[in-house]
Amino acid sequence: MRTVPEANVRQPDDSDATCNVPPDSPAPQQTEMPGGAEQQTMRVYLRVRPFSKEELSDNEDQSCVVIESSQTVTLNAPKGSATMKSSEKGVGLSLHKFSFSQIFGAETTQAELFENTVKSQMSDFLDGKNALIFSYGVTNAGKTFTIQGTPKDPGILPRVLDATFQHIGGDQYEGMDLKPYLRNDAQYLDPDQVKQERSVKAAIFASVREDCDPLRASSGSEACAAPRFSSSSLSHSPAVSTSIPTEEGSEQFALWVAFFEIYNECVYDLLQPSLCTKSKKRAALRVCDDGAGNAYVKDLRWINIQNLGEASKLLQFGNRNRSAAATKMNQASSRSHSIFTMKLLKTDGSAVKRISEFSLCDLAGSERCNKTKTFGERLKEAGNINNSLLILGKCITALRNSQTDRMKSSYIPFRESKLTKLFQAVFCGKGRASMIVNINQCASTYDETLHVMKFSAVAKQVVQVIPDKPLESLAPCLVGRNGKPLVRNGMIDNQALESFLSEEELLDEEDEADMSLLPQNELVNLIESLRAKLLAERRRNLVQEMEIRKEMGDAMIQQLMESEELRSRQVEELKESYQEKLENTFEMYKDVIKEHAYQNALNSLEDDYVPLDEFIAEQEKVEVLRRKVSELETLTSGVSGVSAVPSVHQSSQTQAPAAGDDRCKRLYKEKCAMERMCEDKQQLILSLEKRLMELSETLQKVRDGFLEKSADLEALQRKCDDQTKSIDDVLRQNVEKDREITSLKEELAKVSQKSPVRSKTKRGLLANIREAVTSPRKGAAGRSLRKTVRTAHH
């Protein structure tokens, strides 16, 4: 196995995760930059899916999507959507407008879509440039139909293959000994490897025929015998012209394709034969780096195809292995991102002049689990799908932000998802990327559609800088046992050596490598120097990593301490505020209770109040009743004495009339009635006395309170009087001071008149006083001044 000499195979190196692309400007969509580089914004197309009969019957047509022109579309929020509810609350708008490179309505055909979207990138692909097209949208929006289509109405992928074979024509490279290697390299295959490639290809085609034979036998149809799509259904597709002229018989083309999917963040080859039992899991492939900043899928199967029929069989075989499942919104929902990649090798004799790549990515639809009714395995799939789409959106947003503000370098998370890692080179300028946004017009999915449109609006602002000509690659000169290039133009490729060979392989392959270009001593010296550099670099990286970890740990501890201190301060402030609120509430309740008790006391006084005259009249009545009771008691005692006379006289009394007995009985009854009346009056007196006591206590409390308030008022009055007196004293002192100042000024004027030395007119009073104090001649005058001041005080 040996690597093909090539001219324009490897692209410029870009191993960083941040793309430094010039910012967008209000210039046209496509401009020329110095050095022949081409600058343009990413082309974003919109395709609107028509309604189905079920959707029309469910009243999904509520005019949510209105196409204003070929580049402008308006979204109106339907009733019941989250956007409409937010707009009714004053948050956000219910009407949104978006612009695209071109908008295709529900009546657009597949041929028109291909002609207006993919044809320009198809020309770039045939001219040796890389291209990427990916479809984006919610689930059940028509993404797979746009990419693959149906046998009667093929999509973009079959039309790209048909245009490629039309361009190749009779210049097809029949041999299979030239195969893509890594991301942008090619290699020769020995006869055994060519035979193995042919057997793999034949096995795939035989598997497709075996799947079609039972259907053909049962239905009598020949649909499986024919390709899934044929050139007859693509006859209306115009041929794609290229800008590079070809010479008859000097240049040939070889087309290799690969078909894989990203399912639950794992890469699976769709051209590998499926396992017989479900218990065995498919082998996941690794996404590696080729040492030049280009990601590739390791051990991915590439198949050489010669015509459109073979491509159709490969696509059919891959779709059979693709992960799909039924959800509430789509009976055949794609549960993975499928990527169909084509590599076109242009050869000239035994050399590969260039390699171009065209990838078509059918992204799985973003979805909400409560609407698709996913659970279990479907729920896990939806989470991974939404996560990868979220990272794609983060990368697009970070690209746009870094281009808008060149002073602020933002991190672009390409490596957080396998999808973005694979297409990092294209987004960073090693190819032209475009996006086809697929949406439906259903009112039930309006919120998801609005999210997709906002993402596409950001993607449309991303600027791509594409070099006019790729850098010339260096021809390989040293090949290892696995076909790994080690030396290019007499110099060792450091990145290839570090990526593909370990230390043991470096030592073991010295005898197996091709030593025809460089002397053995020079190669050994280069290897030793590289080994020393590698160890030094590892040591430096380890020390730097330890320092970074220490700094990050210290910063994190500091941040935690600051946050803890801030939290403690907040807790103390909350405690103080709550305590103050509680005290205020307690005082308020206390005042209310006092007011309520005072009102109840007043009400009870009003209800139980008895005037003093009535009380005295009642007492007099009680005294009269008491006297009557005493008279009755004396009368009853006299009657009992009369009845105790000896029996000798009773005979005479029996003769008297019975009027005395009746009178006694009547008097006894009156006595009982008077006693009961006395008892009632006594109870009334007791209750009145009790009320009087309570009233006296209440009056005493009121009196005490009044006295306290009066005392406080007197104290305040005395304090006010004292302050008034103190203010009067201060005013009198101020008047006296003013008088003293006036007298001092007069004395000073007199002294200044008597002094033989006149002060300067420009100097002030303080300066004259200072001069008078310091002058020996004026000491007597100063003493006389002080004496006059003292006499004035006296």
Secondary structure, 3 states (H helix, E strand, C coil): CEECCEEECCCCCCCCCCCCCCCCCCCCCEEECCCCCEEEECEEEEEECCCCHHHHHCCCCCCCEEECCCCEEEEECCCCCHHHHHHHCCCCCCEEEEECCEEECCCCCHHHHHHHHHHHHHHHHHCCCCEEEEEEEECCCCHHHHHCECCCCECHHHHHHHHHHHHHCCCECCCCCEEEECCCEEEECCHHHHHHHHHHHHHHHHHHHHHHHHHHHHHCCCCCCCCCCCCCCCCCCCCCCCCCCCCCCCCEEEEEEEEEEEECCEEEECCCCCCCCCCCCCCCECEEECCCCCEEECCCCCEEECCHHHHHHHHHHHHHHCCEECCCCCCCEECCEEEEEEEEEEEECCEEEEEEEEEEEECCCECCHHHHCCCCHHHHHHHHHHHHHHHHHHHHHHHHHHHHCCCCCCCCCHHHCHHHHHCHHHHCCCCEEEEEEEECCCCCCHHHHHHHHHHHHHHCCCEEEECCCCCCCCCEEEECCCCCEEEECCEECHHHHHHHCCHHHHHHCCCCCCCCCCCHHHHHHHHHHHHHHHHHHHHHHHHHHHHHHHHHHHHHHHHHHHHHHHHHHHHHHHHHHHHHHHHHHHHHHHHHHHHHHHHHHHHHHHHHCCCHHHHHHHHHHHHHHHHHHHHHHHHHHHHHHHHCCCHHHHHHHCCCCCHHHHHHHHHHHHHHHHHHHHHHHHHHHHHHHHHHHHHHHHHHHHHHHHHHHHHHHHHHHHHHHHHHHHHHHHHHHHHHHHHHHHHHHHHHHHHHHHCCCCCCCCCCHHHHHHHHHHCHHHHHHHHHHHHHHHHHHC
